[in-house]
Amino acid sequence: MRRYFSLGVLTAALVAGCGTTVVNPVTGQAERTVMSEEAELAEGAKGHQEVLKEYGVYDNPALQAYVNTLGQKLAAQSHRTGLTWHFTVLDSPVINAFALPGGYVYVTRGIMAYMESEADLAGVIGHEIGHVTARHGAQRATSQQNAGLGVFAASVLGVLLESQGLAGAGDLAGQVSQTVAAGYVASYGREQELQADGLGAEYLARTHYDPRNMVDVIRVLQDQERFAADQAQAQGKPAPARGNWLASHPSNDQRLNNMTDLATQYIGSYGDEGRARYQKAIQGMAFGESPEQGLSRGQNFYHAPLGFALTAPDGWQIQNAADTLSLVNAARDAMLVVHVVPKQIGKDPNTIVRTLLKPTQVRSESVQIGALQATRFVGVRQNAKGQLQSVEATVVNGPGEHTYLLQPQARDAAALQRARAEIREAEGSFRAMTAQDRSAARPWVMKTVAYPTGGFAELAKTSPLETPEQQLRLLNGFYAGGEPKAGQWVKVVGVQ
């Protein structure tokens, strides 16, 4: 139940002009473009507002200032020092970083949790600055103009797909243009990625960070993929789609070799990589889901701002998506979907069901879900093909001033019947948060501790993480093996 990105702004002002010729700030070569620097600034500013609506700014002024200071230092050594640069930490647990044309660079608190030092973070930011200085967004907009996208749509949609991972490319591209292949819209070309790597390495060296930290970043993020694959294998599931910074930043062995070669081209005396400064900066930073957006703890979901909780049956997954909350069964053919009813619809259950579900026939009965009054509806409605299909839902009054629509959904009638008992179990768990729920829903934060003689196994004993030893290794760059030195400061996750 998070904020979602409005695509309305992306479809505005389709541009069909022939473009102009500009000199690329990095190469010094003339190139045709449909986006002047003035347009870059204007469209970047528009996109910035949309990005903030989607993710939200992480509410930590000290951390924002730290990242901005680092970003400004790197940007001051870039090929576009005349831009007004903006560096923002987004309130998202997703491991990501991306940039908009015009000097807007974003890192999530999710990616910051797994960086080991200031130099690592500088590698991430330097790469994204490179995309901006080389005008890759403008180049992407120019190359995609033939696909029928406007300048803003082409440049910003590509960035959003980058920010969400390629798994979301099909849905978003379809909403903007049915004729554009998602892969064509989504990613930078390989040459652009390699150029951004080279520029990032150059900017790191100019600011006295070792460019080899860019290689370290990719290795850290590769460990993320290994961890996800290992977890899926342990659960008998296929490896998940790539949905983080690596989803749009190719990370194969050849690219790692290229980055290693790039780094070795810079020979010099580099300063402190800033490990202690970085650990101090992220001390107390939120880890994982945001309480404002709702969070999961095992089979329980808590939304403290709205004041409700519910529990997924054993084996079911909790999916907190854009504007809905779904509990999905192990077979992935049935679910219970929870919607917050818009206040303008009112609180009358019959009006809610008629407005949101549009049944042609329906019957209802009053039920009690815990201490909450509810109305259950069963009926039929017409689908998009004009065929009748069954529909059912439960409208729950409360907790608080909100009204909720709980709707079972399934692939077919047989799947719904197989999942019926567990759907009722999940529905019956919907409740106003108790004192015990609020205690369980306390947010997690980053902390640093001295590495104990008992190693990660000892740290795991007091960790709230689901697979603590593996995740603590992942957080500290030792997933593939090895150990920190005894007494060395390491990152852990604790309860706020």
Secondary structure as UniProt FT lines:
FT   HELIX           8..11
FT   STRAND          20..23
FT   TURN            25..27
FT   STRAND          30..33
FT   HELIX           37..55
FT   HELIX           61..75
FT   TURN            76..77
FT   TURN            81..82
FT   STRAND          86..90
FT   STRAND          97..100
FT   TURN            101..103
FT   STRAND          104..108
FT   HELIX           109..114
FT   HELIX           118..133
FT   TURN            134..135
FT   HELIX           136..143
FT   HELIX           145..147
FT   HELIX           151..164
FT   HELIX           166..168
FT   HELIX           169..176
FT   TURN            178..179
FT   HELIX           182..186
FT   HELIX           190..206
FT   TURN            207..208
FT   TURN            211..212
FT   HELIX           213..234
FT   TURN            235..236
FT   HELIX           245..248
FT   HELIX           253..264
FT   HELIX           275..282
FT   TURN            283..284
FT   STRAND          286..287
FT   HELIX           291..293
FT   STRAND          295..297
FT   TURN            298..299
FT   STRAND          300..303
FT   TURN            304..307
FT   STRAND          308..311
FT   TURN            314..315
FT   STRAND          317..320
FT   STRAND          325..328
FT   TURN            330..331
FT   STRAND          334..340
FT   HELIX           343..345
FT   HELIX           349..356
FT   STRAND          361..369
FT   TURN            370..371
FT   STRAND          372..382
FT   TURN            384..385
FT   STRAND          388..397
FT   TURN            400..401
FT   STRAND          403..410
FT   HELIX           413..418
FT   HELIX           420..428
FT   STRAND          431..432
FT   HELIX           435..440
FT   STRAND          444..450
FT   TURN            453..454
FT   HELIX           455..460
FT   TURN            461..462
FT   HELIX           468..475
FT   TURN            476..477
FT   TURN            479..480
FT   TURN            486..487
FT   STRAND          489..495
//
